[in-house]
């Protein structure tokens, strides 16, 4: 058997089961090696009955006290009592009558499952059950794999076990000296231990080794990608005759010290021969647009055009207006390019771009469509960069690629990212952080309440509207679903119009609306015509409405902390005191602790750290574009390895592929995979 042997030829699989494995993305024997368990059941850690607590998942070694009783018609059950020297427990199985052949009074079994406290005392419902026999040693740890219809955990585990001999030919990513220095297992032992662990310690050691490998390989891949960028030149700009001081003197406000540092970083990069690849990261309202405008002013004064790409037409339109207001006094032409333009309007703009008549083009991904050509593109900016895939950014940069020269690139994000995650995600970028807000930006009072306070919240919204303000109401769903009790946009808005908010203009906005209706809904809210906007998270990155001073987020438990913070950033932009209410009836335990962070904390970076700890790096952004961060093993707990892995990636990059052949080969495979995923040749 080889790594590329089709799964249907692996012992115990065959044609039918191979189709089931394909649904899990598994096609060859080699794929099984990295199909890691999603969890582990530590069945060897046996407790006594008297030690168990309500809701606890554990193992019990019990002797069956009574012969099983059966009953039921559509749902048949088997029920009996079993115990140890500290007490007894009632065990019930549903639709598993075959167990009657083995379960009888006096026999000893190991039960693994959830303990509940019922009317008859402690109970277990449908636990895993294994008979204890002198001739058979039960496993201490049972790996639990992701499954799909047609596959059981035992089938998957057996298939993986059949593929494990392939590890004997698996190359080692790290040299022996590196493994010893960082206390790592061999790759073969780590993979084998994840599939056949001997205990908690072996799982932890294996996870640490493979997480360290993943993070290091990813960071080296980013460095290799950046080396490719540095091999080409970029427009070398100069401060001479740029008049950049005039731009700052014309602003109606003074830059914060963080903005001044960012401007210095960016303009310094643009004066170099190598293409700038810089991330401008800042919390909501930290003033990224002013910094971007300074960079565009500098580029245009040096004789180059600029392209600014935003994820939505609403946001692109807002940016175009803001930039026109800031740059037109200096004779700079700002044009808006979106999919909503007529054919004639597009043709006129295309001509202006190719002739150099337009200095700055602001738009959506209409900027990367065929037919858009720039005469002399020197600076490319993408806003909310995590919403664009690698392919979109590469295509936009390609508009100014002359073969041996690329434009400078600045990417902006209002999603605060913890430093550890930033070092992984943006290892190929220089980073400037706006870590302070402009003077006068107010905090938003945030409260967590249950639905029993709904009418009071509605009263507060109506009061805000009567005082001249406006409000957002955020719902997690577009339409009602029979599978959930979560609030939906359409039904919610209809109920408001016919009830508590009768006579109040209530608008609706969600992602399934066509572009024309979206723009109309948002423009009506921005103009003040609509007083209350019921929306999904489509407004997370949206138009600036300073008059909006109230936000109600329904089913707040459905959202991550960083997303809640982004939503909350839609208010508190004007002079009115602003309030955000998180409504949830599922705010007990960890969920309540998580939502409580939003009520206490307003610093986006601290909120992001908490979000990362709770959700892990793979889920940090929610729905991600392809080409973004995906790890098989590394999670939030492994972010402590980032500094060490970063240092090793730097060391390997400097030493070269001869010193670290397998590490470079693995990094190259990541780069090739991401390029294929994103259509980049």
C-alpha angles and dihedrals in degrees: 000000000000132000091257095048107129112249093239088071094052113105113268097013115081129163100308096047093043087062089055091049089051089062086062091050094257118133109147138041089251091058089064092063093066096037091106126193115264092215144353133233110214095206094161090069096085122188133196119250093243091055096057124105132207110276094013120138111216149130124266128190103213141171115222107247101189140026111265118265118215133202147137132088113222091018110034120199141195117207132181142143126248132176153169132218092290102051148307137269136200114241122198130185125189124213093351102111090150087078088073087078092066108023115085138139115289097024120120122228139173111232122195121188149084121318117221129182109230137167091281095046127257116011140183121201118206097332124178108269131202126175116234111230130170090232096051129065112208118220116257093210128034117195114221114212131198108263142196133193111298096028130091127196090251092053092051093045091051092049091050091048089053090054097046095090086070087074089075089076096038111124120235113245095203129046116246093255092055092049091050093047093052097035094243130160120234111271091245093053092045095053092044091050093053090055098035106025123178095203147321093298094054091050091049094049092047093047092049092051095048094041089052089049094049095049094045094048091048093051093047089050089055091051091050090050091050091050088059090055093049092056091072128063131240136204105291105217131191140209090225111113091351093120090211091157089063089059093054093043090054095055115105089225140039121254118249117242089254091055091048091053091049093049090050091051094048099044089045090055091049090056091060128089094234120079114264113239104181136154118215104202124184143147122259108293096013094127105256093149093060090052091048090049090054090053091049092048089052093049095048092047087054090055101261136120125235134215121203117190123194127184098238137034090236092056093041090053091050092050092048091054093046094047092045089053091050100040108029092077086069093052094258118148117225118189131186120224118187137145090258094071119107120249091255092049091050093049092052091049093046089054092048092050095049093046094046095246091125115063098186127026116196118188153117123271085302081092091071096049122117111272096039107116129165125211095215114356111186106160132038122190127185120191123212087012097190088068091064124072123227089259095060093049092047092049092051092048087047090064087076097035111119095176098261097036134055130186121250114265129215121179121193131202132182090190106100108226124200112249094243092053091042090057089058101039096043103031088128093051136070109233131219115186126204098206099168134061125231116261114276097029104135130214120243118237106233127198134184115214140161127241090264086076094050097109091050089051091049088051090053091050092050090049091052091050093049088051089057100265133120134224142212121214112195122203127183097223136054095208137016117272129200089217097063144033093219118132116258128208102235098044092042094053092047091052092050093050091051096042138017095006099044108151093019116111104246119187132195129217130176141145097258093063117100118255095258093053092045092053092046092051094048094043091051089054094044091051092049095245089117113052100189124034118198106200148155120236089288085104091057087099102026150128120309111254107176091183093063107100106159133059129182116191113198120209089009091180088073093069133073119241094250091051091049089051091051091050092048088053089070089077133049091057097117138046096277120100105253132214132193120195121197108203118199138148090192099064099122125120118349093355091058091047090051095050090044088065088065091055093051103034132061101166106104094208093054090047089050091053090053091047092051092050092053103039107024129230097286093060099036095105097036108217106023134196115247113270093042127117115310121163126178096204113006115095140165093290090058095058087095086073093060097090093050094045091047091054090049092049089052090048093049093045091053093045094048137218096301091064094042106025099158094043090053091045091053092047090050091053090055092050092048092048094050092047091051091047091053099042096248117144 
